[in-house]
Amino acid sequence: MGNSVGGVGVLDKAVDVLNALEAQPRSLAELVMATGLPRATAHRLATALESHGLVRRDEDGRFILGTRLMSLGRAAADALPLASAAAEALLVLRDSTEESVQLFVREGEERVCIAALQSPHGLRTIVPLGALLPLGVGSGGRVLGEDPISATGWIESIGEREAGVASVSAPVLDSDGRVVAAVSVSGPIERTTRAPGQRYGDAVLAAARAIESASGLRSRGGTVGG
């Protein structure tokens, strides 16, 4: 078996296993079905990943993502200066809205969550660190997908990416006015209402400006026009 990254090598297949387990725990048979790998190959890769802490078993013996990925995710996030610079602004945003908050950056044709804090409410939206989500769907995806932003400076979405969830996002801009990240608030519609921008737009926009200031991206006042 080759070890190419771009073709059908062992690394690609190991990533296929991890991607399949990102969605849900899986038995070996389910892992085979999800990845399309031969049973022996899926088992060999899953147990190899298990030996490195990247995969583990649940109480039913199904394969699930391992705890080692948590420390790797934190290390990856810490290596991003923007995530570190955003920490205080995200904390203020979460505490003022009491909803979950996230910071996304674009990665190819997707967006990745590089920082997140959860709402204190039992019913809440959870976006894990490292989660890959589509562009063009949900307020954060639309910000990074370069949808036009109105004079309010933010974009809202209601049930676009996930039924029952609403969100508001604002762009984090560099000194040339380019979008480098999206800061978001998300929560169940029953709390955010169907006009989440009216409820949280100003707070999200203030967080974006605070992140720009803390990261040294740009220093300016006012709001972002469309």
C-alpha positions as CSV (number, residue, x, y, z in Angstrom):
1,M,0.0,0.0,0.0
2,G,1.3,3.5,-0.9
3,N,1.5,6.4,1.5
4,S,0.5,9.2,-0.8
5,V,-1.5,12.1,0.7
6,G,-3.4,13.0,-2.4
7,G,-4.3,9.6,-3.8
8,V,-5.5,6.4,-2.2
9,G,-2.7,6.1,0.3
10,V,-2.9,5.0,4.0
11,L,-3.1,8.6,5.2
12,D,-6.1,9.3,3.1
13,K,-7.8,6.2,4.3
14,A,-7.1,7.0,8.0
15,V,-8.6,10.5,7.4
16,D,-11.7,8.8,5.9
17,V,-12.0,6.8,9.1
18,L,-11.8,9.9,11.3
19,N,-14.2,11.8,9.1
20,A,-16.7,8.9,9.4
21,L,-16.4,9.0,13.1
22,E,-16.9,12.7,13.3
23,A,-20.5,12.2,12.3
24,Q,-21.3,9.5,14.9
25,P,-19.9,6.4,16.7
26,R,-19.8,3.4,14.5
27,S,-19.4,-0.3,14.7
28,L,-16.9,-1.9,12.4
29,A,-19.6,-2.8,10.0
30,E,-20.9,0.7,10.0
31,L,-17.4,2.1,9.5
32,V,-16.9,-0.2,6.5
33,M,-20.2,1.1,5.0
34,A,-19.4,4.7,5.7
35,T,-15.9,4.7,4.3
36,G,-16.2,2.1,1.6
37,L,-13.0,0.5,2.8
38,P,-12.5,-3.3,3.0
39,R,-13.3,-4.7,6.4
40,A,-9.8,-5.7,7.2
41,T,-8.4,-2.3,6.2
42,A,-11.0,-0.4,8.2
43,H,-10.3,-2.5,11.3
44,R,-6.5,-2.2,10.9
45,L,-6.7,1.6,10.5
46,A,-9.2,2.1,13.3
47,T,-7.1,0.0,15.8
48,A,-3.9,1.8,14.7
49,L,-5.6,5.1,15.3
50,E,-6.8,3.8,18.6
51,S,-3.3,3.0,19.7
52,H,-2.4,6.6,19.2
53,G,-5.4,7.9,21.1
54,L,-7.1,9.3,18.0
55,V,-9.9,6.7,18.2
56,R,-11.4,4.9,21.2
57,R,-14.3,2.6,21.9
58,D,-17.5,3.4,23.7
59,E,-19.3,1.2,26.2
60,D,-20.9,-0.7,23.3
61,G,-17.6,-1.3,21.6
62,R,-18.2,1.1,18.8
63,F,-15.4,3.2,17.5
64,I,-15.5,6.9,18.4
65,L,-13.1,9.8,18.2
66,G,-10.4,9.7,20.8
67,T,-9.5,12.2,23.5
68,R,-6.1,12.9,22.0
69,L,-7.9,14.9,19.3
70,M,-9.1,17.3,22.0
71,S,-5.6,18.3,22.9
72,L,-4.6,18.5,19.3
73,G,-7.5,20.7,18.5
74,R,-6.6,23.0,21.4
75,A,-3.0,23.2,20.3
76,A,-4.1,24.0,16.7
77,A,-6.4,26.7,18.0
78,D,-3.7,28.2,20.2
79,A,-1.4,28.3,17.2
80,L,-3.8,30.7,15.5
81,P,-3.0,34.2,16.8
82,L,-6.5,35.3,15.8
83,A,-8.2,32.7,18.1
84,S,-6.1,33.9,21.0
85,A,-6.7,37.5,20.3
86,A,-10.5,36.9,20.1
87,A,-10.7,35.1,23.5
88,E,-11.8,38.1,25.6
89,A,-14.2,39.5,23.0
90,L,-15.9,36.1,22.7
91,L,-16.2,35.8,26.4
92,V,-17.8,39.2,26.7
93,L,-20.1,38.2,23.8
94,R,-21.1,34.9,25.3
95,D,-21.8,36.5,28.7
96,S,-23.8,39.4,27.4
97,T,-26.0,37.3,25.1
98,E,-26.0,34.0,27.1
99,E,-25.9,32.2,23.8
100,S,-23.1,30.1,22.2
101,V,-20.5,32.1,20.3
102,Q,-18.0,31.0,17.6
103,L,-15.2,32.3,15.5
104,F,-14.9,30.9,12.0
105,V,-12.2,31.3,9.2
106,R,-12.5,30.1,5.7
107,E,-10.6,27.0,4.6
108,G,-11.0,26.3,0.9
109,E,-14.7,25.9,0.2
110,E,-15.6,25.4,3.8
111,R,-15.4,27.2,7.1
112,V,-13.7,25.9,10.2
113,C,-14.4,26.8,13.8
114,I,-11.2,28.1,15.5
115,A,-12.8,29.3,18.8
116,A,-16.1,28.6,20.6
117,L,-17.8,29.1,23.9
118,Q,-21.0,27.5,24.9
119,S,-24.2,29.0,26.2
120,P,-24.9,28.4,29.9
121,H,-28.4,27.2,29.0
122,G,-29.1,23.5,28.9
123,L,-30.7,23.9,25.5
124,R,-28.0,25.4,23.3
125,T,-26.1,25.1,20.0
126,I,-22.8,23.4,20.1
127,V,-20.1,23.8,17.4
128,P,-16.9,22.0,18.4
129,L,-13.5,23.3,17.7
130,G,-12.3,22.2,14.3
131,A,-15.8,21.6,13.0
132,L,-16.0,22.1,9.2
133,L,-19.2,23.7,8.0
134,P,-20.3,24.8,4.6
135,L,-20.0,28.3,3.1
136,G,-23.1,30.1,1.9
137,V,-25.3,28.4,4.6
138,G,-25.9,30.0,8.0
139,S,-24.9,33.5,8.9
140,G,-21.2,32.7,9.4
141,G,-21.0,30.8,6.2
142,R,-22.6,33.6,4.3
143,V,-20.2,36.2,5.8
144,L,-17.2,34.1,4.8
145,G,-18.8,33.3,1.5
146,E,-18.8,37.0,0.8
147,D,-22.5,37.6,0.7
148,P,-23.3,41.3,0.6
149,I,-23.4,42.8,4.1
150,S,-26.0,45.5,4.7
151,A,-25.5,48.8,6.5
152,T,-26.2,47.0,9.8
153,G,-22.8,45.3,9.5
154,W,-24.1,41.8,10.2
155,I,-26.0,38.9,8.6
156,E,-28.6,36.8,10.3
157,S,-30.0,33.4,9.5
158,I,-33.0,31.5,10.7
159,G,-33.0,27.7,10.4
160,E,-30.7,27.7,7.3
161,R,-28.0,25.2,8.4
162,E,-29.9,23.5,11.2
163,A,-33.6,23.5,11.8
164,G,-34.6,25.4,15.0
165,V,-31.4,27.4,15.2
166,A,-30.9,31.0,14.4
167,S,-27.6,32.9,14.3
168,V,-26.1,36.4,13.7
169,S,-22.6,36.9,12.4
170,A,-20.3,39.9,11.6
171,P,-17.1,40.0,9.6
172,V,-13.7,40.5,11.1
173,L,-11.8,42.7,8.7
174,D,-8.1,43.3,8.0
175,S,-6.6,46.8,7.3
176,D,-7.6,46.5,3.6
177,G,-11.2,45.8,4.5
178,R,-11.0,42.1,3.6
179,V,-13.0,39.5,5.5
180,V,-10.6,37.3,7.5
181,A,-13.1,35.7,10.0
182,A,-16.7,35.6,11.1
183,V,-17.8,36.0,14.7
184,S,-21.2,34.4,15.4
185,V,-23.8,34.1,18.0
186,S,-26.2,31.1,17.7
187,G,-29.0,29.6,19.7
188,P,-32.4,28.0,19.5
189,I,-35.1,30.1,17.8
190,E,-37.3,30.0,20.8
191,R,-34.8,32.3,22.6
192,T,-33.1,34.1,19.7
193,T,-36.5,34.7,18.0
194,R,-36.9,35.0,14.3
195,A,-35.3,38.4,14.3
196,P,-31.9,37.5,16.0
197,G,-30.2,40.4,14.3
198,Q,-32.3,42.9,16.3
199,R,-31.5,41.1,19.5
200,Y,-27.8,40.4,19.1
201,G,-26.6,42.3,16.0
202,D,-25.0,45.2,17.9
203,A,-23.2,42.9,20.3
204,V,-21.8,40.7,17.5
205,L,-20.6,43.8,15.6
206,A,-18.9,45.1,18.8
207,A,-17.2,41.8,19.2
208,A,-15.9,41.9,15.7
209,R,-14.5,45.3,16.2
210,A,-12.9,44.2,19.5
211,I,-11.3,41.2,17.8
212,E,-9.8,43.5,15.1
213,S,-8.4,45.8,17.7
214,A,-7.0,43.0,19.9
215,S,-5.4,41.3,17.0
216,G,-4.0,44.4,15.4
217,L,-5.9,43.8,12.2
218,R,-7.2,47.3,12.0
219,S,-7.9,50.3,14.2
220,R,-11.1,52.2,13.4
221,G,-14.4,53.3,14.7
222,G,-18.0,53.1,13.3
223,T,-19.7,50.3,11.6
224,V,-19.2,48.3,8.4
225,G,-21.2,49.4,5.4
226,G,-22.5,47.1,2.7
